[in-house]
Amino acid sequence: MTVFQIAAQQLAGLYGKNFGGKATGRYRLSSKQVKELLGRKRLYADDIDQLTRAALEEGLVLIDMDSFFVVLSANAFVNYRRVSAEALAAAMSGK
């Protein structure tokens, strides 16, 4: 098991824990906390990519917000509305 898979499992564990005034759910981590989680002094794009992939395997979405990271359930996006071909074409043509 890679450090990224272990970290993703730890992120999944946090998702189900009670903290920050909520029983479960989305949360944010600082870049410093992600470095600590991975045992790194610096975060590189490849580190974030690998952690993002590992998080997806755990059913989580990791979003890099530059100064912090957000962790959400991948299921949160299932019921989002879908863009129709017509709406996309109109947006692309500037209408």
GROMACS elastic network, one bead per residue, 0.5 to 0.9 nm:
[ bonds ]
;  ai    aj funct       b0    kb
    1     4     6  0.81325   500
    1     5     6  0.61608   500
    1     6     6  0.68006   500
    2     5     6  0.51851   500
    2     6     6  0.63245   500
    2     7     6  0.85598   500
    3     6     6  0.51310   500
    3     7     6  0.60469   500
    3     8     6  0.85528   500
    3    37     6  0.88550   500
    3    38     6  0.63928   500
    3    39     6  0.84259   500
    3    51     6  0.87046   500
    4     8     6  0.60287   500
    4     9     6  0.85718   500
    4    38     6  0.69705   500
    4    47     6  0.80334   500
    4    50     6  0.63946   500
    4    51     6  0.50734   500
    4    52     6  0.85857   500
    4    53     6  0.86087   500
    4    54     6  0.61281   500
    4    55     6  0.82834   500
    5     8     6  0.50417   500
    5     9     6  0.62370   500
    5    10     6  0.86431   500
    5    50     6  0.86611   500
    5    51     6  0.72990   500
    5    53     6  0.88563   500
    5    54     6  0.53201   500
    5    55     6  0.75552   500
    5    57     6  0.86296   500
    5    58     6  0.87284   500
    6     9     6  0.51468   500
    6    10     6  0.63117   500
    6    11     6  0.87197   500
    6    38     6  0.87432   500
    6    54     6  0.86006   500
    7    11     6  0.61880   500
    7    12     6  0.86269   500
    7    34     6  0.87938   500
    7    37     6  0.61830   500
    7    38     6  0.64635   500
    7    51     6  0.74258   500
    7    54     6  0.82175   500
    7    55     6  0.82621   500
    8    12     6  0.61743   500
    8    13     6  0.85643   500
    8    51     6  0.66160   500
    8    52     6  0.81977   500
    8    53     6  0.88617   500
    8    54     6  0.56657   500
    8    56     6  0.84091   500
    8    57     6  0.82858   500
    8    58     6  0.67070   500
    8    60     6  0.83790   500
    9    13     6  0.61747   500
    9    14     6  0.86749   500
    9    54     6  0.83759   500
    9    55     6  0.75607   500
    9    58     6  0.67865   500
   10    14     6  0.62748   500
   10    15     6  0.86822   500
   10    37     6  0.84514   500
   11    14     6  0.50790   500
   11    15     6  0.63006   500
   11    55     6  0.75812   500
   11    58     6  0.87554   500
   11    60     6  0.83776   500
   11    71     6  0.78040   500
   12    15     6  0.50241   500
   12    16     6  0.68784   500
   12    55     6  0.77387   500
   12    58     6  0.66058   500
   12    59     6  0.80485   500
   12    60     6  0.71864   500
   12    71     6  0.89177   500
   13    16     6  0.55599   500
   13    17     6  0.66271   500
   14    17     6  0.50252   500
   14    18     6  0.81282   500
   14    19     6  0.86847   500
   14    24     6  0.81390   500
   14    25     6  0.86077   500
   14    27     6  0.86106   500
   15    18     6  0.83876   500
   15    24     6  0.57841   500
   15    25     6  0.53380   500
   15    26     6  0.64599   500
   15    27     6  0.73920   500
   15    60     6  0.88740   500
   15    71     6  0.79056   500
   15    72     6  0.81302   500
   15    73     6  0.82942   500
   16    23     6  0.73996   500
   16    25     6  0.65930   500
   17    22     6  0.85114   500
   17    23     6  0.63553   500
   17    24     6  0.55177   500
   17    25     6  0.81366   500
   18    21     6  0.72741   500
   18    22     6  0.57783   500
   18    24     6  0.55987   500
   18    25     6  0.87302   500
   19    22     6  0.57049   500
   19    23     6  0.65119   500
   19    24     6  0.76183   500
   20    23     6  0.82910   500
   20    27     6  0.85952   500
   22    25     6  0.72990   500
   24    27     6  0.89081   500
   25    71     6  0.85530   500
   25    72     6  0.71522   500
   25    73     6  0.75975   500
   26    70     6  0.72743   500
   26    71     6  0.55224   500
   26    73     6  0.70601   500
   27    69     6  0.84766   500
   27    70     6  0.58395   500
   27    71     6  0.54728   500
   27    72     6  0.70780   500
   28    68     6  0.67785   500
   28    69     6  0.54290   500
   28    71     6  0.60625   500
   28    72     6  0.89489   500
   29    32     6  0.80051   500
   29    33     6  0.59862   500
   29    34     6  0.67043   500
   29    68     6  0.56904   500
   29    69     6  0.51382   500
   29    70     6  0.64236   500
   29    71     6  0.79772   500
   30    33     6  0.51345   500
   30    34     6  0.64773   500
   30    35     6  0.87366   500
   30    67     6  0.67030   500
   30    69     6  0.61668   500
   30    70     6  0.88757   500
   31    34     6  0.50771   500
   31    35     6  0.62058   500
   31    36     6  0.85950   500
   31    43     6  0.80321   500
   31    66     6  0.81532   500
   31    67     6  0.62677   500
   31    68     6  0.52485   500
   31    69     6  0.68400   500
   32    35     6  0.51062   500
   32    36     6  0.62264   500
   32    37     6  0.86266   500
   32    41     6  0.87813   500
   32    42     6  0.89172   500
   32    68     6  0.85000   500
   33    37     6  0.60593   500
   33    38     6  0.86386   500
   33    68     6  0.89807   500
   34    38     6  0.62075   500
   34    39     6  0.83996   500
   34    40     6  0.84316   500
   34    43     6  0.82265   500
   34    68     6  0.87456   500
   34    69     6  0.80847   500
   35    38     6  0.52085   500
   35    39     6  0.58487   500
   35    41     6  0.62431   500
   35    42     6  0.65562   500
   35    43     6  0.63631   500
   36    40     6  0.62920   500
   36    41     6  0.78628   500
   37    40     6  0.78712   500
   38    41     6  0.89413   500
   38    43     6  0.88665   500
   38    47     6  0.86241   500
   38    51     6  0.88816   500
   40    43     6  0.67689   500
   43    46     6  0.82085   500
   43    47     6  0.61405   500
   43    48     6  0.71158   500
   44    47     6  0.51936   500
   44    48     6  0.65752   500
   44    49     6  0.87495   500
   45    48     6  0.51982   500
   45    49     6  0.61502   500
   45    50     6  0.86608   500
   46    50     6  0.60956   500
   46    51     6  0.85095   500
   47    50     6  0.52498   500
   47    51     6  0.61353   500
   47    52     6  0.84728   500
   48    51     6  0.50944   500
   48    52     6  0.59145   500
   48    53     6  0.85567   500
   48    62     6  0.87765   500
   48    64     6  0.80087   500
   49    52     6  0.50636   500
   49    53     6  0.62357   500
   49    54     6  0.86564   500
   50    53     6  0.51461   500
   50    54     6  0.61846   500
   50    55     6  0.85450   500
   51    54     6  0.50374   500
   51    55     6  0.59903   500
   51    56     6  0.85654   500
   51    62     6  0.79206   500
   52    55     6  0.50793   500
   52    56     6  0.62526   500
   52    57     6  0.87995   500
   52    60     6  0.83930   500
   52    61     6  0.68972   500
   52    62     6  0.54490   500
   52    63     6  0.78762   500
   53    56     6  0.51313   500
   53    57     6  0.64944   500
   53    58     6  0.89317   500
   53    61     6  0.86624   500
   53    62     6  0.86604   500
   54    57     6  0.51301   500
   54    58     6  0.66463   500
   54    59     6  0.89839   500
   54    60     6  0.86415   500
   55    58     6  0.50172   500
   55    59     6  0.64382   500
   55    60     6  0.50554   500
   55    61     6  0.62276   500
   55    62     6  0.66121   500
   55    71     6  0.87543   500
   56    61     6  0.57209   500
   56    62     6  0.77840   500
   56    73     6  0.89319   500
   56    74     6  0.73487   500
   57    60     6  0.72718   500
   58    61     6  0.88003   500
   59    72     6  0.87447   500
   59    73     6  0.61075   500
   59    74     6  0.53995   500
   59    75     6  0.75004   500
   60    71     6  0.65835   500
   60    72     6  0.56100   500
   60    75     6  0.81337   500
   61    70     6  0.79586   500
   61    71     6  0.57046   500
   61    72     6  0.51525   500
   61    73     6  0.59602   500
   61    74     6  0.54882   500
   62    69     6  0.66755   500
   62    70     6  0.57347   500
   62    72     6  0.66826   500
   62    73     6  0.89098   500
   63    68     6  0.85899   500
   63    69     6  0.54923   500
   63    70     6  0.50598   500
   63    71     6  0.65057   500
   63    72     6  0.81775   500
   64    67     6  0.78346   500
   64    68     6  0.64514   500
   64    70     6  0.67206   500
   65    68     6  0.52916   500
   65    69     6  0.55167   500
   65    70     6  0.72706   500
   66    69     6  0.73917   500
   72    75     6  0.83983   500
   72    76     6  0.71511   500
   73    76     6  0.54729   500
   73    77     6  0.80049   500
   74    77     6  0.59946   500
   74    78     6  0.74999   500
   75    78     6  0.52997   500
   75    79     6  0.81515   500
   76    79     6  0.72637   500
   76    80     6  0.81144   500
   77    80     6  0.54573   500
   78    81     6  0.87021   500
   79    82     6  0.87170   500
   83    86     6  0.81967   500
   83    87     6  0.62904   500
   83    88     6  0.64787   500
   84    87     6  0.52186   500
   84    88     6  0.62727   500
   84    89     6  0.85723   500
   85    88     6  0.51942   500
   85    89     6  0.60650   500
   85    90     6  0.85721   500
   86    89     6  0.50727   500
   86    90     6  0.60944   500
   86    91     6  0.85807   500
   87    90     6  0.51035   500
   87    91     6  0.61660   500
   87    92     6  0.86055   500
   88    91     6  0.50759   500
   88    92     6  0.61192   500
   88    93     6  0.86044   500
   89    92     6  0.50948   500
   89    93     6  0.61644   500
   89    94     6  0.86175   500
   89    95     6  0.86775   500
   90    93     6  0.51660   500
   90    94     6  0.61654   500
   90    95     6  0.51311   500
   91    94     6  0.51773   500
   91    95     6  0.59934   500
   92    95     6  0.77211   500
